Amino acid sequence: MSDNSNIQSSQESESPANETSGSGKRKVLTQAIPTNRLTLAKQVEIIRAYGAAFDVSKGPVGIEEVVKFVGMAAATVSQTNAFLQDVGLLRKDGRRFIPASEVMAMNRLYEVNKEKALGKLAPLFEKTWFGSLVIPKLKFRPMSEEDLVHQLFEAATAEAQHLQQIRMLIDYLVLVGLVERDGANLKLKNGTTEDAPPVAPSAVSSLATVTEPAAVATGTEPPAAVLLLNAEGTRRVTVKAPATITPAELARIRSWLEFQLIVKEEATPPN
């Protein structure tokens, strides 16, 4: 059987429309999920290989070119394509593929700093169907990983045989640095100070004092902010952060407090 026929048959076997339940009834997944025939590490190799092959060819990449980098069969490589396209890592161009600029950046940085390289993919994963479900929930509070797996399971109309692939969606979010595991829970991973939103100039008038991030590192006065409660500044409240707060967290808090809290008291009508 030729490579092309291998590729076609593998794509058909991975198509959600061809998934069936245990009773033989056709099961249609409503969302793209990764293949369960390759480990996460092998899928990362394929993603990198698309970037490497594009660097060589300077144009759209065929599966046969990717095979030369990963040493896998063409049919094996093709099993990842539907999911990689759904995430936005690849764009199809006829029978070939163009890797996203984020993939190119990841591949070039990978041997220098693996963690930062994988972080280049984070913006694409944050916009995926599963990132859009998980990230907003974790912005509100940490959640049980099992609870989120079940929610993703339902959102994809998955069945028991898809559970490993649903769990891999969480693995991808952890891999690119969007979330992290904290025991049985998931929480947002702290960004770096460079990633934190800048403090607008208007915040200066609303925050009477905010200690600098350096104070956290030296273990001195914990970071604090004073919010004004009236326009005259005669009423105010001091908000102190925990001493364990990181510089990145402090930067985000400072951006969130860019307002004046003004309490207007109505005059008490005479009896």
C-alpha positions as CSV (number, residue, x, y, z in Angstrom):
1,M,0.0,0.0,0.0
2,S,1.4,3.4,-0.9
3,D,2.0,6.2,1.5
4,N,-0.9,8.2,0.1
5,S,-3.3,5.4,0.7
6,N,-1.9,4.9,4.2
7,I,-2.5,8.5,4.9
8,Q,-6.0,8.5,3.6
9,S,-7.0,5.4,5.5
10,S,-5.5,6.7,8.8
11,Q,-7.3,10.0,8.3
12,E,-10.6,8.2,7.9
13,S,-10.0,6.1,11.0
14,E,-9.4,9.3,13.0
15,S,-12.5,11.1,11.7
16,P,-15.0,11.8,14.5
17,A,-17.8,10.7,12.2
18,N,-16.4,7.2,12.1
19,E,-16.4,6.8,15.9
20,T,-18.9,4.2,17.1
21,S,-20.3,3.4,20.5
22,G,-20.1,-0.1,22.1
23,S,-23.6,-0.8,20.9
24,G,-22.5,-0.2,17.3
25,K,-24.4,3.0,17.0
26,R,-22.4,5.7,15.2
27,K,-21.0,8.3,17.6
28,V,-20.1,11.7,16.3
29,L,-17.7,13.8,18.3
30,T,-18.6,17.5,18.3
31,Q,-15.0,18.7,19.0
32,A,-11.6,17.8,17.8
33,I,-9.5,15.7,20.2
34,P,-5.9,14.4,19.9
35,T,-5.2,10.9,18.7
36,N,-4.7,8.2,21.4
37,R,-2.2,6.3,19.2
38,L,0.7,8.6,20.0
39,T,2.0,9.8,23.3
40,L,2.1,13.5,24.0
41,A,5.9,13.6,23.6
42,K,5.6,12.0,20.1
43,Q,2.9,14.5,19.1
44,V,5.3,17.4,20.2
45,E,8.0,15.8,18.0
46,I,5.6,16.0,15.0
47,I,4.7,19.6,15.8
48,R,8.4,20.5,15.9
49,A,9.1,18.5,12.7
50,Y,6.6,20.6,10.7
51,G,8.5,23.7,11.8
52,A,11.8,22.1,10.9
53,A,10.6,20.9,7.5
54,F,9.2,24.3,6.7
55,D,12.6,25.9,7.6
56,V,14.2,23.6,5.0
57,S,11.6,23.7,2.2
58,K,10.7,27.4,2.7
59,G,7.2,26.5,1.6
60,P,4.2,24.2,2.4
61,V,5.2,20.9,3.9
62,G,4.2,17.4,2.9
63,I,3.9,14.5,5.3
64,E,6.7,12.8,3.5
65,E,9.0,15.6,4.5
66,V,8.0,15.4,8.2
67,V,8.6,11.7,8.2
68,K,12.3,12.4,7.6
69,F,12.6,14.3,10.8
70,V,10.6,12.0,13.2
71,G,11.3,8.5,11.7
72,M,7.6,7.6,11.9
73,A,5.4,6.2,9.2
74,A,3.4,8.6,7.1
75,A,0.2,7.1,8.3
76,T,1.3,7.7,11.9
77,V,2.1,11.3,11.3
78,S,-1.2,11.9,9.6
79,Q,-3.2,10.8,12.6
80,T,-2.2,14.1,14.4
81,N,-3.2,16.5,11.5
82,A,-6.9,17.0,12.2
83,F,-6.2,18.1,15.8
84,L,-3.2,20.2,14.9
85,Q,-5.3,22.0,12.3
86,D,-8.1,22.6,14.8
87,V,-5.7,24.1,17.3
88,G,-4.3,26.4,14.6
89,L,-0.8,24.9,14.6
90,L,-1.1,23.9,11.0
91,R,-3.0,25.3,8.0
92,K,-3.8,23.1,5.1
93,D,-2.6,24.1,1.6
94,G,-3.9,21.5,-0.9
95,R,-2.3,18.2,0.2
96,R,0.4,20.0,2.1
97,F,0.6,22.1,5.4
98,I,1.9,25.4,6.5
99,P,2.9,25.6,10.2
100,A,1.9,28.6,12.2
101,S,4.5,31.3,13.1
102,E,4.1,30.1,16.7
103,V,5.3,26.6,15.6
104,M,8.3,28.1,13.9
105,A,9.2,30.1,17.0
106,M,8.8,27.1,19.2
107,N,11.0,24.8,17.1
108,R,13.8,27.4,16.8
109,L,13.9,27.9,20.6
110,Y,13.3,24.3,21.7
111,E,16.9,23.2,22.1
112,V,17.8,26.4,23.9
113,N,14.9,26.6,26.4
114,K,12.2,23.9,26.2
115,E,9.8,25.5,28.6
116,K,9.9,28.9,26.9
117,A,9.7,27.3,23.5
118,L,6.5,25.4,24.3
119,G,5.1,28.6,25.8
120,K,5.2,30.1,22.3
121,L,2.2,27.8,21.5
122,A,0.1,29.1,24.5
123,P,-1.9,31.8,22.6
124,L,-3.1,29.2,20.1
125,F,-4.2,26.7,22.8
126,E,-5.9,29.4,24.9
127,K,-8.2,30.1,21.9
128,T,-9.1,26.4,21.4
129,W,-12.5,25.0,22.3
130,F,-11.0,23.3,25.4
131,G,-8.9,26.3,26.3
132,S,-12.0,28.5,26.1
133,L,-13.8,26.2,28.5
134,V,-11.0,25.7,31.1
135,I,-9.2,29.1,31.3
136,P,-12.2,31.3,32.2
137,K,-13.1,28.9,35.0
138,L,-9.6,28.8,36.4
139,K,-9.5,32.6,36.3
140,F,-12.3,32.5,38.8
141,R,-10.8,29.8,41.1
142,P,-8.8,26.6,41.0
143,M,-10.9,23.5,40.1
144,S,-10.7,19.8,40.4
145,E,-8.9,18.3,37.4
146,E,-11.5,15.5,37.3
147,D,-14.4,18.0,37.3
148,L,-12.8,19.8,34.3
149,V,-12.2,16.5,32.5
150,H,-15.8,15.6,32.9
151,Q,-16.9,19.0,31.5
152,L,-14.6,18.6,28.5
153,F,-15.9,15.1,28.1
154,E,-19.5,16.3,27.9
155,A,-18.6,19.3,25.7
156,A,-17.1,17.0,23.1
157,T,-20.0,14.4,23.3
158,A,-17.3,11.9,24.0
159,E,-17.6,8.2,25.1
160,A,-15.6,6.1,27.5
161,Q,-13.1,5.1,24.8
162,H,-12.2,8.8,24.4
163,L,-11.3,9.5,28.0
164,Q,-7.6,9.2,27.5
165,Q,-7.8,11.7,24.7
166,I,-9.8,14.1,26.8
167,R,-7.2,14.0,29.6
168,M,-4.6,14.7,27.0
169,L,-6.3,18.1,26.3
170,I,-5.4,19.1,29.9
171,D,-1.9,17.7,29.4
172,Y,-1.5,20.1,26.4
173,L,-2.7,23.1,28.5
174,V,-0.1,22.2,31.2
175,L,2.6,21.6,28.6
176,V,2.3,25.1,27.0
177,G,2.2,26.7,30.4
178,L,-1.4,27.9,30.6
179,V,-2.3,25.9,33.7
180,E,-0.5,23.9,36.3
181,R,-1.4,21.0,38.6
182,D,-1.7,21.6,42.3
183,G,-2.4,18.1,43.7
184,A,-5.8,17.0,42.4
185,N,-6.6,20.6,41.3
186,L,-5.8,22.7,38.3
187,K,-5.0,26.4,38.5
188,L,-3.7,29.1,36.2
189,K,0.0,29.2,35.9
190,N,1.6,32.5,37.0
191,G,2.8,34.6,34.1
192,T,6.1,36.4,34.2
193,T,6.3,40.1,35.1
194,E,6.8,40.8,31.4
195,D,3.5,39.2,30.5
196,A,1.5,41.2,33.2
197,P,-0.7,44.0,32.0
198,P,0.9,47.4,32.4
199,V,-0.4,49.9,35.0
200,A,-2.2,52.7,33.4
201,P,-1.2,56.3,34.3
202,S,-4.7,56.9,35.7
203,A,-3.9,54.4,38.5
204,V,-1.5,56.9,40.1
205,S,-4.4,59.1,41.2
206,S,-6.4,56.2,42.6
207,L,-3.7,54.4,44.5
208,A,-2.1,56.5,47.2
209,T,0.7,54.0,47.8
210,V,1.8,50.7,46.4
211,T,5.0,49.0,47.5
212,E,7.4,48.0,44.8
213,P,7.8,44.3,43.8
214,A,11.3,44.4,45.2
215,A,9.9,44.5,48.7
216,V,8.5,41.0,48.2
217,A,11.9,39.5,47.3
218,T,13.6,41.1,50.4
219,G,10.9,39.9,52.8
220,T,10.2,43.4,54.1
221,E,6.9,45.3,54.1
222,P,4.2,43.3,52.3
223,P,2.8,45.0,49.2
224,A,-0.2,47.3,49.9
225,A,-2.4,49.8,48.2
226,V,-4.6,52.6,49.6
227,L,-8.0,53.1,47.9
228,L,-9.8,56.4,48.2
229,L,-13.4,56.2,49.4
230,N,-14.3,59.8,48.7
231,A,-13.3,62.5,46.3
232,E,-11.6,64.6,49.0
233,G,-9.4,61.7,50.1
234,T,-10.4,62.0,53.7
235,R,-11.7,58.4,53.8
236,R,-9.6,55.6,52.5
237,V,-9.0,51.9,53.0
238,T,-5.6,50.1,52.9
239,V,-5.5,46.8,51.1
240,K,-2.5,44.6,52.0
241,A,-1.5,41.5,49.9
242,P,-0.1,38.4,51.5
243,A,3.7,38.4,52.0
244,T,4.1,35.4,49.7
245,I,2.7,37.3,46.7
246,T,5.0,37.1,43.6
247,P,6.1,40.1,41.6
248,A,4.0,38.9,38.6
249,E,0.9,38.6,40.9
250,L,1.5,42.1,42.3
251,A,1.7,43.5,38.8
252,R,-1.6,42.0,37.9
253,I,-3.2,43.2,41.1
254,R,-2.0,46.7,40.4
255,S,-3.6,46.6,37.0
256,W,-6.9,45.4,38.4
257,L,-7.0,48.3,40.9
258,E,-6.9,51.0,38.3
259,F,-10.0,52.9,39.6
260,Q,-11.1,55.2,42.4
261,L,-13.7,53.8,44.7
262,I,-15.8,56.8,45.5
263,V,-18.7,56.4,48.0
264,K,-21.2,59.2,47.9
265,E,-23.3,59.5,51.0
266,E,-26.8,61.0,50.6
267,A,-27.7,63.7,53.2
268,T,-30.2,62.4,55.8
269,P,-33.5,64.3,55.2
270,P,-34.7,66.2,58.2
271,N,-37.5,64.6,60.3
